[in-house]
Amino acid sequence: MSSKSTINKEVFTPNDEKMLAAVQVKRRTKKKIPFLATGGQGDYMTFICLSVTNRKPSQLSITKVKQFEGSSAFTKRSMWTIDQLQQINGIDPNRDCPEFDLTFDNAFDQWAASSAGEKCTFVQILHHTCQRYTPNKKPEFVNCQAKLMGGNSILHTAADSVTSAVQKASQALNERGERLGRAEDKTADMMNSSEQFAVTAHKVRPWRWGEVRATDVTGGTCNMYNPGCSPHCVGT
């Protein structure tokens, strides 16, 4: 099971939520911490997750989830509602890049995703979800590529891929069914021929080697190799 699937199962499902997207990130700048207690938890992985509640009315949240080194568990660290999200900064509107910023009412984070593609997917799903679930106050998307703001291009691409796969599978099954049908027809013809041959063979009496069927002039039957056979026999 992937890390994102595990996060959804361990962090969101127990709270009656569904994770819509997640991006693994690292800070671009060191966060200033005035005091760091000894015996810290060491290295960790950070994920920024977008989730929605299953209950109505739907509520969107952005959650920071961490997995610390040496642990298989994922821990929820911070959470904001979508209303608290003020701005998403894509950094560069002209090219794919992994950097982006999130500005909340009470927080500002500068992130770098594990890849430009993962960041683009997260931003596009976030934009599409905000358009769907937040009719009033929407966060501002700045310095984001136009292709990410144009609707559901990534989502449609995924849907088209699934549809294409289903169509190909259906076509393959139809072709396989036609081949099986032709094979069944050939098998039926062979069975019919075998039955006809068996019926014909059953009507013909199998003679022993060296035996010849003969009929004498009086209409009787005999064996030509029988010493008691009439001299008037005519073999048929």
Stockholm file with secondary structure:
# STOCKHOLM 1.0

chainA/1-236         MSSKSTINKEVFTPNDEKMLAAVQVKRRTKKKIPFLATGGQGDYMTFICLSVTNRKPSQLSITKVKQFEGSSAFTKRSMWTIDQLQQINGIDPNRDCPEFDLTFDNAFDQWAASSAGEKCTFVQILHHTCQRYTPNKKPEFVNCQAKLMGGNSILHTAADSVTSAVQKASQALNERGERLGRAEDKTADMMNSSEQFAVTAHKVRPWRWGEVRATDVTGGTCNMYNPGCSPHCVGT
#=GR chainA/1-236 SS CCHHHHHIIIIIGGGTEEEEEEEEEEESSCCCCSCCCSSCCCCEEEEEEEEEESSSSCCEEEEEEEEETTCCCCEEEEEEEGGGEEEEECSCTTSCCSEEEEEESSCEEEEEESCHHHHHHHHHHHHHHHHHHCSSCCCEEESCCHHHHSSSHHHHHHHHHHHHHHHHHHHHHHHHHHHHHHHHHHHHHHHHHHHHHHHHHHHSCCCCTTCCEEECTTSCEEETTCTTCCTTCEEC
#=GC SS_cons         CCHHHHHIIIIIGGGTEEEEEEEEEEESSCCCCSCCCSSCCCCEEEEEEEEEESSSSCCEEEEEEEEETTCCCCEEEEEEEGGGEEEEECSCTTSCCSEEEEEESSCEEEEEESCHHHHHHHHHHHHHHHHHHCSSCCCEEESCCHHHHSSSHHHHHHHHHHHHHHHHHHHHHHHHHHHHHHHHHHHHHHHHHHHHHHHHHHHSCCCCTTCCEEECTTSCEEETTCTTCCTTCEEC
//
